[in-house]
Amino acid sequence: MGTAAVTDKSFQAGGWRALRAFLGVLTFVLVFVGIECRPACAADQVSALDYKMAGDATRMRIVMNFDREPEPKWFLLRAPHRLVVDLPDATLSLDAKDLMPRGLVRAVRYGPSGEGTSRLVVTSKGPFNVERVDVLANEDGKGYRMVADIAAASEREFEAALAVQSATTGSTTTTAKAGRIEKPAGQENEPFTIVIDPGHGGIDGGAEGMNGTVEKSITLAFAKELRTVLEANPAYKVSLTREGDEFLRLDDRVRIARQQGADLFISIHADTIRLKGVRGATVYTVSDKASDAEAQALADRENLSDQLAGIPAADENPEVSDILVDLIRRETHGFSMRFARSLVSELSPTVGMINNPHRSAGFRVLKAPDVPSVLVELGYLSNAKDEEQLRSSDWREKVAGSISKAVAAFFADRRAAGG
């Protein structure tokens, strides 16, 4: 009995020693394998090196550099409008300063989304088009970069992209050129959308007249009168870029026009000039080279609006090397010129016009590539007679009537052409 008990205890002690030795060896093996596996496992992961954004409220370019080639898959979400990019077998560690909202982008978030995939979520200020999501080898041979271009668009265009997405795989790797900046073909029962832009606003008062009239107040009052006149036609949908005394960046005005799906954009202004005897209205279209020194000077003043309000100048739009975009810009410019000529013709009998009333320069607010746009200077607040007219609701109503006739002619022309 005693011998059996001793033997049993000895066996237990030996068994525990053997078990502890086995566990020790197993732990060493696991730790060793873990140490050896870490570089191999890490080698399977693509690492993001940085994140950059450039652009403005109408178009943004997003660039991410990677140590190896990523395989992004992207899709769209609504409410709010988002671009979601999934990156399988990728790790993201990005500088928070680079993710700060700017231009068209309201917010950027990222994080793991399961099974080794990282997810980037870019929230926009409104509906947008995805013009491209491409992966390119870096020119120096070190790593790859993902380039994503997004541009402000109408809700109709965003919904159309969602419909295509749901009818296919739900995500994709790039965007067909045919689905880029071009607007969907118009339909007979769709309203003709006109966006009126009352110049200046908020901290940016614009020009000031001899008797204290402030440009931002005149432009808003006239824009509301013009909207009332145009809304009498049920075929039109009319909206303003601002409804009250608020500041808007120049690119935000363009963004609003594009997201409204504008068929026509009319920016309203009232300038001042050193020569007090100069008076009359002027119609401007956009061009790379100004038609004259006065047009260039005006464009320079208007383009400084953001800086006068204490906001740094927005980044230039990233270039999009696509012949389709160039063709659309050319077509849009042709429509803008046609409307401007019609506008001058309608205004001339009822409103005093300056010499050479149709002029051009590089106005940033007229640079939507797919929206025919004009800037109308109603008159000069530096001239006492013009200032008096601009303050008159009867005069503003008369001018609004002339503009509405030009809009009607442009509308008929576009519908006849199927646009």
C-alpha positions in Angstrom: 0.0 0.0 0.0 2.8 2.4 1.0 5.0 1.3 -1.9 2.1 1.8 -4.4 1.5 5.3 -3.0 5.1 6.3 -3.3 5.3 5.0 -6.9 2.1 6.9 -7.8 3.5 10.1 -6.4 6.8 9.6 -8.2 4.9 9.0 -11.4 2.9 12.2 -10.9 6.0 14.2 -10.2 7.7 12.8 -13.2 4.7 13.4 -15.4 4.4 17.0 -14.3 8.1 17.6 -15.0 7.7 16.0 -18.5 4.6 18.1 -19.2 6.3 21.3 -18.0 9.3 20.5 -20.3 6.9 19.9 -23.2 5.1 23.1 -22.7 8.4 25.0 -22.4 9.5 23.6 -25.8 6.1 24.3 -27.3 6.2 27.9 -26.1 9.7 28.4 -27.5 8.6 27.0 -30.9 5.6 29.2 -31.0 7.6 32.3 -30.1 10.3 31.4 -32.6 7.8 30.8 -35.3 6.0 34.0 -34.4 9.2 36.0 -34.6 10.1 34.4 -37.9 6.6 34.8 -39.3 6.3 38.5 -38.6 8.5 39.7 -41.5 7.0 37.2 -43.8 3.4 38.2 -42.8 4.3 41.9 -43.1 5.8 41.3 -46.5 2.3 40.2 -47.6 0.9 43.6 -46.6 0.9 46.6 -48.8 1.7 49.8 -46.8 0.5 53.3 -47.6 3.3 55.8 -47.4 1.2 59.0 -47.5 -2.0 60.7 -48.5 -2.4 64.0 -50.4 -5.4 66.0 -51.7 -5.4 68.9 -54.1 -8.1 70.9 -55.9 -11.1 73.0 -54.9 -14.8 72.8 -54.3 -15.5 71.7 -57.9 -12.8 69.0 -58.4 -10.4 67.2 -56.2 -7.5 64.8 -56.8 -6.5 62.3 -54.1 -3.1 60.6 -54.3 -1.8 57.8 -52.1 1.7 56.4 -52.4 2.3 52.7 -51.6 5.4 50.6 -51.2 4.0 47.9 -53.4 1.1 47.7 -55.9 -2.3 47.9 -54.2 -5.5 46.5 -55.7 -8.2 49.0 -54.8 -11.9 48.4 -55.2 -14.2 51.4 -54.8 -17.9 52.1 -54.6 -20.3 54.9 -53.8 -22.6 55.5 -50.9 -25.3 58.2 -50.4 -26.6 60.1 -47.4 -24.0 61.5 -47.1 -22.3 61.3 -50.5 -19.2 59.1 -50.1 -16.4 57.4 -52.1 -15.3 54.2 -50.3 -12.1 52.6 -51.3 -11.3 49.1 -50.1 -7.6 48.0 -50.1 -7.1 44.3 -49.6 -4.0 43.2 -47.7 -3.1 46.8 -47.0 -2.2 48.8 -43.9 -2.9 52.5 -43.6 -1.1 54.8 -41.2 -1.8 58.4 -42.4 -0.9 61.8 -41.1 -4.0 63.5 -39.6 -2.9 66.9 -41.1 -3.2 65.5 -44.6 -6.8 64.3 -43.9 -8.1 67.8 -43.0 -11.2 68.8 -45.0 -10.7 71.0 -48.0 -12.4 71.9 -51.3 -15.0 69.4 -52.3 -14.0 67.0 -49.5 -15.9 67.3 -46.2 -14.2 64.5 -44.3 -11.7 61.6 -44.6 -11.7 58.5 -42.5 -9.9 55.2 -42.6 -9.4 52.0 -40.7 -9.4 48.2 -41.0 -12.6 46.6 -42.3 -11.9 42.9 -41.7 -9.8 40.0 -43.2 -6.8 42.2 -43.7 -8.6 44.8 -45.7 -8.2 48.6 -45.0 -11.0 51.0 -45.9 -10.7 54.7 -46.9 -13.9 56.8 -46.8 -14.0 60.2 -48.5 -17.1 62.2 -47.7 -18.0 65.0 -50.2 -19.9 68.3 -49.8 -22.5 66.9 -52.2 -23.0 64.7 -55.2 -20.0 64.0 -57.4 -18.7 62.0 -60.3 -15.7 59.7 -60.0 -13.6 60.5 -63.0 -10.9 58.0 -62.4 -9.4 55.6 -59.8 -6.1 54.4 -61.2 -3.0 52.7 -59.9 0.3 53.9 -61.5 3.9 52.9 -61.1 6.0 55.8 -59.7 8.4 57.3 -62.2 11.4 56.7 -60.0 10.7 53.0 -59.9 10.0 53.0 -56.2 6.5 51.9 -55.3 3.1 52.8 -56.8 0.5 55.5 -56.4 -3.3 55.4 -56.4 -4.9 58.5 -58.1 -8.6 59.3 -57.6 -10.2 62.3 -59.3 -13.7 63.4 -58.2 -15.8 66.3 -59.5 -18.9 68.0 -58.3 -22.0 66.8 -60.2 -25.7 66.8 -60.0 -27.8 64.4 -57.8 -29.1 62.9 -61.0 -25.6 62.0 -62.1 -24.7 60.5 -58.7 -27.9 58.4 -58.7 -27.1 57.2 -62.2 -23.7 56.1 -61.1 -25.3 54.3 -58.1 -27.7 52.5 -60.5 -24.8 51.3 -62.6 -23.0 50.2 -59.5 -26.0 48.2 -58.2 -26.5 46.6 -61.7 -22.9 45.4 -61.8 -20.6 44.1 -59.1 -21.3 46.9 -56.6 -17.7 48.1 -56.9 -15.1 48.7 -59.6 -11.5 49.5 -60.2 -11.8 52.4 -62.6 -14.3 54.6 -64.4 -15.0 54.3 -68.2 -14.2 57.5 -70.0 -17.7 57.7 -71.3 -18.9 58.1 -67.7 -16.8 61.0 -66.8 -17.6 64.7 -66.9 -20.2 64.5 -69.6 -23.8 65.2 -68.5 -26.6 62.7 -69.1 -28.6 63.5 -72.2 -31.5 65.8 -71.4 -35.1 64.6 -71.6 -38.1 66.5 -72.8 -39.9 66.4 -69.4 -36.9 67.5 -67.3 -36.8 71.1 -66.2 -34.3 73.6 -67.7 -32.2 74.4 -64.7 -30.9 78.0 -64.2 -28.6 78.9 -61.3 -28.3 82.6 -60.5 -25.3 83.7 -58.6 -25.6 87.0 -56.6 -22.0 88.2 -56.5 -20.1 88.7 -53.2 -21.9 88.4 -49.8 -21.0 88.2 -46.1 -17.6 89.7 -45.3 -17.1 90.4 -49.0 -19.3 93.4 -49.7 -17.9 94.0 -53.2 -18.0 97.5 -54.7 -19.6 100.5 -52.9 -21.5 103.3 -54.7 -21.1 107.0 -54.3 -24.2 107.1 -52.1 -23.3 104.1 -50.0 -25.0 101.3 -52.1 -23.2 98.0 -51.5 -22.8 95.6 -54.4 -23.6 92.5 -52.4 -27.1 93.9 -51.6 -27.8 95.0 -55.1 -26.8 91.6 -56.6 -29.0 89.7 -54.2 -32.0 91.9 -54.7 -31.7 91.6 -58.5 -31.1 87.9 -58.4 -34.4 87.4 -56.5 -36.2 89.6 -59.0 -34.8 87.7 -61.9 -35.8 84.4 -60.2 -39.4 85.6 -59.8 -39.6 86.5 -63.5 -38.0 83.3 -64.7 -40.2 81.1 -62.4 -43.2 82.2 -64.4 -42.2 79.7 -67.0 -43.0 76.2 -65.6 -40.3 74.6 -67.8 -37.6 76.3 -65.7 -36.2 75.3 -62.4 -34.4 78.3 -60.9 -32.2 78.5 -57.8 -29.7 81.0 -56.2 -26.2 80.2 -55.0 -27.1 82.3 -51.9 -30.4 83.3 -50.4 -29.0 85.8 -47.8 -26.0 87.8 -46.8 -23.5 85.0 -46.7 -20.0 84.6 -48.0 -19.3 81.9 -50.7 -16.0 80.9 -52.1 -15.8 81.3 -55.9 -15.3 77.5 -56.4 -18.3 76.8 -54.1 -20.5 78.9 -56.4 -19.3 76.7 -59.3 -19.8 73.6 -57.3 -23.4 74.6 -56.5 -24.2 75.1 -60.1 -22.8 71.7 -61.1 -24.5 69.9 -58.2 -27.8 71.6 -59.2 -27.3 70.1 -62.7 -27.4 73.7 -64.1 -28.1 74.1 -67.8 -27.2 77.8 -67.5 -25.3 79.8 -64.9 -25.7 83.6 -64.6 -23.4 85.5 -62.1 -24.7 89.0 -61.2 -22.4 92.0 -60.4 -22.2 95.8 -60.2 -18.7 97.3 -60.5 -17.0 100.6 -59.8 -14.4 102.4 -61.9 -12.2 105.4 -61.5 -13.8 107.2 -64.5 -17.1 108.4 -62.9 -18.6 109.1 -66.3 -18.5 105.5 -67.5 -21.9 103.7 -67.2 -23.8 100.9 -68.6 -24.1 97.1 -68.5 -21.6 94.5 -69.7 -21.8 90.8 -70.4 -18.6 88.7 -69.8 -17.7 85.1 -70.8 -14.6 83.2 -69.8 -11.4 83.1 -71.8 -7.7 82.3 -71.2 -6.8 85.7 -72.7 -8.7 88.8 -71.7 -10.5 90.7 -74.5 -9.1 94.0 -73.2 -7.3 95.6 -70.2 -10.5 96.6 -68.5 -11.9 93.0 -68.6 -8.6 91.7 -67.3 -8.6 94.2 -64.4 -12.2 93.3 -63.5 -11.4 89.5 -63.6 -8.4 90.2 -61.3 -10.6 92.0 -58.8 -13.4 89.4 -58.8 -10.9 86.5 -58.6 -9.5 88.1 -55.4 -12.8 87.7 -53.6 -11.7 84.7 -51.5 -8.4 86.4 -50.4 -10.2 89.6 -49.5 -12.4 87.5 -47.2 -9.2 86.1 -45.5 -9.2 82.8 -47.3 -6.1 81.6 -49.1 -6.5 81.2 -52.9 -7.8 77.7 -53.7 -5.5 75.2 -55.4 -5.8 75.1 -59.2 -7.9 72.2 -60.5 -5.8 69.2 -61.2 -5.4 68.7 -64.9 -7.4 65.9 -66.5 -5.7 64.7 -69.7 -8.8 63.5 -71.5 -9.8 64.6 -75.0 -13.5 64.2 -74.0 -13.1 66.8 -71.2 -11.5 69.2 -73.7 -14.3 68.7 -76.2 -17.0 69.3 -73.5 -15.2 72.6 -72.5 -15.2 73.7 -76.1 -18.9 72.9 -76.6 -19.8 74.7 -73.3 -17.8 77.7 -74.3 -19.7 77.8 -77.6 -23.0 77.8 -75.7 -21.8 80.5 -73.4 -20.8 82.7 -76.3 -24.2 82.1 -78.0 -26.1 83.1 -74.8 -23.9 86.1 -74.2 -24.6 87.5 -77.7 -28.4 86.9 -77.3 -28.2 88.6 -73.9 -26.5 91.7 -75.3 -29.1 91.8 -78.1 -32.0 91.7 -75.6 -30.5 94.2 -73.1 -29.4 96.8 -75.6 -32.9 98.3 -76.4 -33.9 98.6 -72.7 -30.6 99.1 -70.7 -27.7 101.3 -71.4 -24.7 99.2 -72.5 -21.0 100.2 -72.5 -18.9 100.2 -75.7 -18.1 96.6 -76.8 -20.6 95.2 -74.3 -19.6 91.5 -74.8 -16.1 91.0 -73.3 -14.1 88.1 -71.8 -11.4 87.3 -69.3 -10.4 84.5 -66.9 -13.2 84.7 -64.4 -12.9 81.8 -62.0 -16.6 81.8 -61.3 -17.3 81.0 -65.0 -15.0 78.0 -65.2 -17.4 75.1 -64.9 -16.4 72.9 -67.8 -19.9 71.6 -68.5 -22.2 74.6 -67.6 -22.7 77.5 -70.0 -21.9 80.5 -67.9 -21.9 84.3 -68.1 -21.2 87.2 -65.7 -23.4 90.2 -66.0 -22.2 93.6 -64.8 -25.5 95.5 -64.4 -23.9 98.9 -64.2 -21.3 101.0 -62.4 -21.9 102.0 -58.8 -19.3 104.6 -59.3 -21.7 106.5 -61.6 -24.5 108.3 -59.9 -27.1 107.6 -62.6 -26.3 103.9 -62.7 -26.4 103.7 -58.9 -29.8 105.3 -58.9 -31.1 102.8 -61.5 -29.6 99.8 -59.6 -31.5 100.8 -56.5 -34.8 101.0 -58.4 -37.0 97.9 -58.3 -38.9 99.0 -61.5 -35.6 99.2 -63.4 -34.4 95.9 -62.0 -37.7 94.3 -63.1 -37.3 95.7 -66.6 -33.8 94.3 -66.9 -34.9 91.0 -65.5 -37.5 90.8 -68.3 -34.9 91.4 -70.9 -32.6 88.7 -69.5 -35.6 86.3 -69.4 -36.1 86.8 -73.1 -32.5 85.8 -73.8 -32.9 82.8 -71.5 -36.1 81.8 -73.4 -34.2 82.0 -76.7 -31.3 79.9 -75.3 -33.7 77.4 -73.9 -35.5 76.9 -77.2 -32.2 76.6 -79.0 -30.9 73.9 -76.6 -34.2 71.9 -76.7 -34.3 72.1 -80.5 -30.7 70.7 -80.5 -31.8 67.9 -78.1 -29.7 69.3 -75.2 
